[in-house]
């Protein structure tokens, strides 16, 4: 190996896992030797399906190498003398391993029209963080150029996978941002539908807090594949800590206003047996009949999805619970995401044996350690995010919108040089290699 060879970050992470696994087996195997898949999964931190795919690829490459060696042997047999043939057969069988016994060279990922760099796949939360940082700049009454946005992301989100303006520009385009021309320059702006959704959400949320409502923030996460867990945070008056007596007070007759904040995932429109309502598999007319039988009003022009939402909301009202849905692509406003991030970091930092029972124990340890000050900090953190969005939307409405060119179409292109936020054509081929 050449001196000073540098390994990619993801390869070094896998190497660390293997080193830790081997070191933990100094006194004997933690996982039985016959359980090959379990040992590989613990070593490399990948799923059974990934292991199966790797084996298939390796076996196929091994087969191809065997075929090539067989063809080479046949060619040698037709061009060499009998004595040489005999000597070579003796050599292969006695002193050298067969070529097929070597580790085959894996294939590189291929993508049409791509130089070979792996494309960046952002999580929903990471995409929403771009939107949050965008509006953080706007809340400071500054134009959110691509350069400023990238600097803001690097400063506030260490380790964020996007490090070049070109990659950020592409992701902003996919997230629905558009360029609008003002009297001075072209700037990126959020889509009007997101602005309207945030306005509705904040208006209802402020009303709930003013009414001292109990607010539940709900979402799900997992500690490893197939082990999904659900948890709920409770907020009284828009801030506070975990409460153990909320349901008790509710059923004893003290009935505060209760709201459940959820995202727009399809499975959040499912119901229990006690509150069963029409399902997605039913036709639209069947859902309408269900609503008619219960004298629930609706507009005939509503789509099937909107009718299902009405049915879910009606089921919640039977239990005196209101449902408030987060704006689409705004998971950063769900404070439970902060708790899940802390939980996963705790597991990653302390999980050294790579056993499911250890993951479970670490999860219980973390949840037991979440006290009042920590949970209160989550509420304060989300309130900061909310204030940034509100200030940004107010600035756009009062300052930016009046300066927009009415004749300018909403675009997101790279053919303008009015502002540093619009990328030059030379920039499009200047992705940082660390984007991979």
N, C-alpha and C positions, 0 to 999 in steps of 0.2 A: 504494500500500500504506500503511495507517495507520502512523503513527510508533509505534515500540515494539511492533510485532506479534510475538507469541511463537508459535513453531512447536512442534508436538508432538515428543517425543524421537525417535520412529521416523522422522518426516519429515525431521528435521534429519540423522539418520544417513544417510538416502538422499541428501540434498543433499550431504553431505560426500563420499560416494562419487563423485557426479557431478563435483564440483569437482576432486577428486584425479585422476579419469580425464581430464578436460579439460586440467588442468595438465601431466599426463604426456605429452600429445600436442602440446606446443608445437613440437617439432621434426619433427612428422609423425605420422601415425596408427600406434599400436601394433598395433591390430587392423585389418585391411583394411576400407575403407569399405563394400565390397559385402557383408561378413559382418555383416548387420544384427543378427541374433539374438545373435551372440557379443558384439557391442558393447553391446547392451542388457543382456545378462546381467552383463557386467563393470561397467556403470554402476550398475545398481540392485541387484545382488547377489541376483537371484531366478532361479528355474529357467526352462527353456524352456517348461514347461507353464504357468507363471504368465504368461509373456509372451504365449503363445498365448491364454490366457483373457482377458487385458487387451485384446488386439486384437479378439477376438470381441465383448467388451462395448462397446468403442469403436465398432466398425463398426455394431453394432446401434443404439447411441444416435445415430450419425450418420445411419443410415437413417431412424430415427424422426423426427429433426429435419428431414430432407429432405421427408418426407411432410407434416409439419406446415407447412413453408414452402410446399409445393405447394398445400395446402389454403388457406392464407392468400392466395396469389397468385390462385387461382380466385375467392375471395370478392372480392378487390379488382377483378378483371376484370368482375364482375357489377355492381359499385356505382360504378365510376369511369368518366369520359368517355374516349373513344378517345384524345384528346390526352394526357390524364394517363397513360393506359396506356402510350402510346408513350414518354413521358418517363421513366416508372419502369423500363421495360425497358432504356432507354439507361443509366439510373443504375446498375442492377445489373451490367450488363456492362462498364461503363467505369471507374467510380470506387470502388465498394464491393465487398469480397469477399463471396462467397456465404456465407449463414449456416452452411452445412454445412462450410465450410472452417475455422470456429472450432473450438477444442478443446471437445468436448462435456463437459457437467457429469457427473461420475461419480455412480453411485448409491451411497447410504450402505448399509452392511451392515444387514440387517434380521433381527430375531429376535423371535418372537412373545412378547408379555408382557414385553418388555425395554425399558428406557428408551433404548437406543442405545449404551450403554457396551459395549465389547468384553470378552467374558468372558476370564478368566485361565486359560490352559492351562499347567499345570505339567509339567515333565519328571519322569520317574521319580525321578531323583536329587533334584530339588527336593522332591518329595513325601516322600521318605525323610528329607530334612533336617528336615522338620517333626517327624517321629517322633523323630529324634535329639535335637533341641532340647527336645522334650517330656520325654524321659527324662533329659536333662541337668539339668532342673529337679528331677525326682524324685530324682536321685542326690544332690542337695543337701538332701534330706529336706524339701522344700517341696511344697505342693500346686500342681500345674501349672494354674493358672487361665488362661483365654484371654488376659487382660491381661498376665500374666507371660510367657506363651508368645510373644505378639506382640513384647513388648519384647526377649525373648531372641533372637528371630529377627532383629530389626532390628539388634541389637548385634553378633551373630556372623556374620550373612550380609548384608553391605552390598549394596544393589541388589536384594534379594529382591522379587519382584513383588507380594506381598501386603502391604498397608499398613493394612488395617482389620480390626477384630475380626469383623465380620460375614462378610467373605470367608474369613477363617481358620476361623471356625466351620463354614462350609459345606464347606470342603475337609477338615476333620477328620472331619466326618460321612461324607464319601465314602471316607475312608481307614479307616473301620471303628472309630473311637473311639466310646465310649459313656459316658453319665453314670451314675454309681452314687452312691447316697446313703449317706453315712457318718453317724456319730452327730452330726456338727456341720454338715455341708453336703453339697451334691452336687458331685462333681468328675468330670472326664473321665478315663477309664482306657483303656489299650490292650486290644485284644481278647485273650482268653486263648490263642487259637491262636498269636498272634505271640509271646507270652511263652514258651509251650512250645517253639516252633521255635528261639527264641534260646537257651534252656537246652540243647537238644540240640546246637546248633551250637557253642556255647562249650565244652561238655564235651568234644566231639571235638577241637576246636582246641587246647584246653589239653593234652590227651593227646598230640597230635602234637608240640607244642612241647617238652613234657617228654621226648619220645623223640628230640629233635634231628632231627626230620623236615625234609626239604626241601619247602617249601610254594610252589606255583605259584599266583599270582593271575591269572586269565585273564578277559579281556573284549575286545570289539571296539569300534572307533570309526571315524570317517571325517573326512577333512579337507575334503571337499566332496562333493557328491552323486555317487554312483556310484563313489567311490574309497575303498573300505573296506579297512582294514588291521587286522592282528591283532598282538598283542604279549603277552609273558609276563614277569612279574616273578618272581624267585626269592628265597625267604627261607630261610636256614639258621638253625635254632634260633629262629625267630620274629622275627628281625631281620637286618639286614645290607645287602648291596649286590648288584649284578648279578654273577653268576659265569659265567665263560666255559667252565669245565671240568666242569660238572655231568654232562652226558651222557657225557663221556669217562670219568669215574670210575665211572659207572653200568655201562657196558658192559665196563670192564676188570675187573670183579669186586667192587669195593667198592660194595655195594648198600645205601645208606641207605633209610630209609622215605621214599617220595615221595607227595605228595598234591597234587591239582589242585583248587583252589577255583573254582567256577563259579556263575553264577546259574541261574535256572530257565527261561531262554529255551528255546523248543521246539527251536531249531536246535542246542542243546547236547546233544540226544539223538540226534544223527546220527553216523554212523561212517564210517571210511575203508573202502576195498575190503578191506584186510587184516583189518579187525575188523568186517566186515559182520554185522549182526544184523537181526532183523525190523524192518521200517519201520512207520510210522504207518498206511500204506495197507492193511496186512494186518488180517485179522479177529482177534479175540481168541483164537479157538481155534488159529489158525496160530501165534501167538506162544507159546501154551502148549505146542504140539507141539515148537517149537524148543527151549524150555527142557527139556522131558522128554527129548529126544534127547541132551542134554548133562548129564543128571542134575543139573539145577539145581533146588533146592527152592524152592517158592513156595506161598503160601496160595491155595486155589481162589477165595476171595472177593475177591481183589485185582482192581482195575479194569485196563483195557487200558493206561492211562497208567502205572500202577504196575509192570505187567509189563515195559513198555518200559524203565523206569528200571533194573529188575533186569538186563535184557539189556545195557544200556550199562555198568553197574557190572561185570558179568561180563567184558565185553571189556576194561575197564581193568585188571582183575586179571590177565589174561593177560600184561600188560606190567608187572606189579608196581607198578601205580599205583592209589592210592585216590582216590575222588572225594568231595569234600565240597561240598555245595550250600549256598549262602547262604540264610538265611531269606527267604521271600517279602517283597518290598517293603523290603529292607534293603541296597540297593546302596551305601550309605555305608560299609558294612563291607568293600567291595572296594577295596583301596588303589590298584588300577590306575586307578580313576576320578580320583584326585588327579593322576596322571601325565597322563591325557588332558586334564584341565582346564588344566594348565600348558602342554601342547602347543598347545591351541586358542587360549589367550590369547597365546602367542608368535606364532602365525600371524596372528591379528587385529592385533596391534600392529605387525607388520613387513611385512604384505602390502599393497603399494601399487600394484602393476601388475595384480593380479587375473588372473594367468595360472597355469595348472595346474602348469607347470614350476617356478614360484616357490614354490607351495605345497609341492611335493615337496622342493625344496631347503631350505626353512625347516623342514620336518619332520625331515629328516636332520640339520640343524644342531642342533635342540633335542635329539634323541635322543643325538647324540654328546656333548652337554654335560652329560647326566645322569650325575653322578659318585657316588661312595660316600656323601658326606654328604647329598646331596639325596635319594637313594633311601632312605637310612636314616631321614630325617625323615618319609618317607611311612609307614614301618612304625610309627614312634613316634606319628604322628598317628592312625592307625587303632587303635593300642593304647589311646589316650585315649578314642576312641569306644566301644571294647569295654568299658572300665572304667565308662563312664557308664551303658551299658545294664545291666551286671551290678549296679552299685550301685542303680540305679533299680528293677530287678526284685526285688532283695533287700528294698528298703524297702517296696515294695508288698506283698510276701509277709508280711513280719514286722510291719508297722505299719498299712498301709492295709486290707488284706483283713480282719483281725479286727474292724475297726470298721464294715464294710459292713452295710447293712440287708438282711437275708435276704428280706424281703418286697418289696423294691424291684426292679422290672423294669429290665433294662438298656435305657436309652433315650438318645437324643441329641436333646433338644427344647429349646425356648426359652421354656417356660412357667413356669420357676421363678426366684425372685429370692433364693435362699438364698446365692448366691455371685456375686462379680463375674464369674466365668467364664461364667455363664449369661447370654445376651444378652437385654436387654429388647426388647419389641416395637418400641419407638421406634428401637432400634439397627438393626433390619433394613432400614430405609430410609435408613441413614446411611452408605452406602459412600463411601469417598474417591474423588474423581474421578480421582486418580492411580492407581487400580487398573487403568485401561485400559492 
